[in-house]
Amino acid sequence: MSKIVIEAAAVSKKYTLGTIGTGSFRQDIKRWLSNSMGKRNDAFFYSDKAPGNKFLALQDISFQIKQGETWGIVGSNGAGKSTLLKIISRIIQPTTGHVRGRGTIGSLLEVGTGFHPELSGRENIYISGYLLGMKKAQVLQKFDEIIAFSGLEKFIDTPVKRYSSGMYVRLAFSVAAHLDADILIMDEVLAVGDIEFQKKCLDKMQQVANDSQRTILFVSHNMQAVNHLCRQAMWLQQGKMMAIGDTGQIVDKYVGSLQKNVLSLQWQDATEAPGNEYVRLLSLQLVPQLPATTAVIDIRTPLTVKFTIRNEQEDVLLNAGLHLFNYAGECIFDVASQPIRCKAGLVQGECHIPGHFLNDGAYYFSLIIVQDTSIPLYYYEGALHFEVADYRENTTWFGKWKGAVRPQFPFRFEPSIQLTDH
């Protein structure tokens, strides 16, 4: 049974809004005396009792993380994610509650945190290692591997003040990922750097999680990366814990909260409709076949996507495509119509998705119009948003159903007939 390496109990963090102090000790004393003697309020000082000056960045957060687990933390900007990681990293103290940890912590909370700009990349590797509690021999053991992973061999003896932000994060991530910290904390490490290095980072974190008992806490706005790397997740919103559990379920709940259902779009004026000189989108709608107007879309519900476009060209070969995505950014399917020869004017399209095909979750459709089956004319991204509710029958298991789709294929399962000799 894995041991608990991080335990948070009723953690809250309160900040005072506004500017505190003048920057001069003498002026601070003078202003404090004036304020204490009942003179007018000063903008540099705030009373603890004054309403509106306190801000709760975290409110009563509790959880347990076991050794070897990989956790994602999701939420919008200002949700309290970075504040929580700083408390776990012992950079700041909680106002109330406590966090207990077991083992050394390697943190990458900001690009180049702890790097000295006047020192070279080589020297900063040693400094980062020392800050993580590593001895010189341990840093030396991983030194060549760190440099090779970062891809900065040519610049390793250059002062890091001359590094770009991408070079900063390459070196910072390489140090944190390769040194032997028991707990690895990553905050938006994929926000900087090219796609190739982002994939390299994900692969390395996956390797670290699989090949050792190291624990990883990962914060990112890239939901696909969170889904790929993490098995457990927590969702923070305005400092509160909204949900905690399986990553797929948490990501679906989080991204579903960002978008409300948009089942129909229509533009009366063609000049204001989205499009270009080749094609204009006049209407687009998702029509669920529901048994009653009060019913919700669930996994049994057949769906029909209907759209109308205005073709602005004469005698052109067109076809349409529908792309369905979940909110993690994964494409569920890409389906195309047959190409047809079109004159200038209105063109209608319709696509039917049967019931018992999609899994429960939040989705959106994008529409593309293509000429000659190879030339994209117009792409309307994120057009229709909808949620599919769960539905179960003939089962007592209510865990998350695996997979992006949930089809009902013919499936034979019956006792085998045994022939006996007489």
C-alpha positions, 0 to 999 in steps of 0.5 A, a space after each residue: 500500500 502506497 504511503 501518503 507523501 502530501 496531505 493538506 488539511 483545511 488549507 486557506 490563504 488570505 491576502 491583503 489587497 493594496 500597497 503596504 508600506 512606502 519603501 522607506 522605513 522612516 516614512 512608514 513610521 511617520 505614516 503609522 503614527 499619523 494613522 494611529 493618532 486618528 488622522 485621515 486614512 492613508 492609502 499605504 496602510 489598511 486596517 485589518 477590520 476594513 471591509 473589502 481589503 482581504 482576499 481569500 486565495 484558497 478556502 478550506 482545501 483538503 486532499 491526500 496524495 500518495 507516493 508515485 501518483 501523478 496529479 493534475 490541477 486545473 482551473 481558470 486564472 486566479 483559481 488558486 493553483 499557483 498559491 497552492 503549489 507555493 504552499 506545498 513547496 514551502 515558499 509561503 505559509 497558509 493562513 490556516 490549516 496545514 500541509 504535511 509532506 514527505 521527501 524532497 521537493 523539486 519545483 518549477 513554478 516560474 520560468 528560470 526560478 532560482 537562476 542567477 542571470 549573471 551566471 552561466 547555464 552550467 553554474 546554474 545547474 549546480 545552484 539549482 541542484 543545491 537548492 533541491 538538496 542534492 550533493 555535488 556528486 549527485 548533480 555530477 552524475 546527472 549533469 551530462 544527461 541534463 545538458 543533452 535533454 535541454 539541447 543547450 550544449 552550445 550555450 551552456 557556458 553562456 550567462 543565462 541573462 542572454 537566454 530566451 524564455 524558451 531556453 530558460 524553460 528548457 534548462 529549468 525543466 531539465 534540471 528539475 526533471 533529472 535530479 532526484 527529488 521525491 516530489 516534482 511540481 510543475 506549473 505551466 511548464 508547457 506554456 513556453 517552448 516549441 511543440 517538439 520540446 513540449 512533447 519531450 517534456 510530456 514524455 519525460 514526465 511520463 517516464 518519471 511517473 512510470 519508472 519510479 516512485 516519484 510523485 508529480 503535481 502538474 498544472 496546465 491549461 492544456 487539458 490534453 496534456 493533463 489527460 495524457 499525463 495524470 490519472 488523478 486531478 483536482 479542480 479549483 475555482 475562486 480558491 475553492 475545491 470544486 471536484 477531485 477524482 479521476 482525471 477524465 471526469 474532472 477535466 470534463 466537469 471543468 471544461 463543461 463549466 466554461 461553455 454553455 450549450 449552444 445548439 443553434 446559430 443563425 444569421 439573417 444578414 448574409 453580409 454579417 454572416 461568418 465566412 469570406 468571399 467564397 462561402 458564407 455560413 447562414 445557419 448551423 444547428 444541432 437537433 437532438 431527437 428527444 422524447 420530450 422537450 424537458 428531456 436532456 441529451 444523453 448517450 441514447 439520443 440521436 443527433 442531427 447537425 443541419 447547416 445552410 451556406 451561401 456559395 459565392 462561386 459559379 460551378 465549383 466542386 464543394 464538400 463539407 466536413 464536421 469535426 467533433 472534439 471533446 473539451 480536452 482538444 481531442 478529435 472524436 471524429 472527422 466526417 466528410 460529405 460527398 463532393 457535389 457540383 454547386 452553382 452560386 446560391 444556397 447549399 444545405 447540409 445534414 449529418 446524422 449521428 446515431 444514439 448509443 455512439 458518444 460517451 458522456 461528456 462535453 463536446 463541440 462541433 466545427 464545420 469546414 467547407 472544402 473545394 475540389 476535396 483538397 482546398 479548405 475555403 472556410 473553417 468555423 471552429 467551436 460552433 456548436 457546444 453541447 453535453 451528453 449525460 450518462 445513462 445506465 441500465 441492466 448494470 450496477 456499476 457506475 464508474 466512468 465508462 472508458 473511451 471517447 465513444 460508447 457504441 452498441 455493437 453486436 456482441 455475442 455472449 452465451 454459455 457453451 453447449 457441451 456435447 456428452 458421449 453416450 
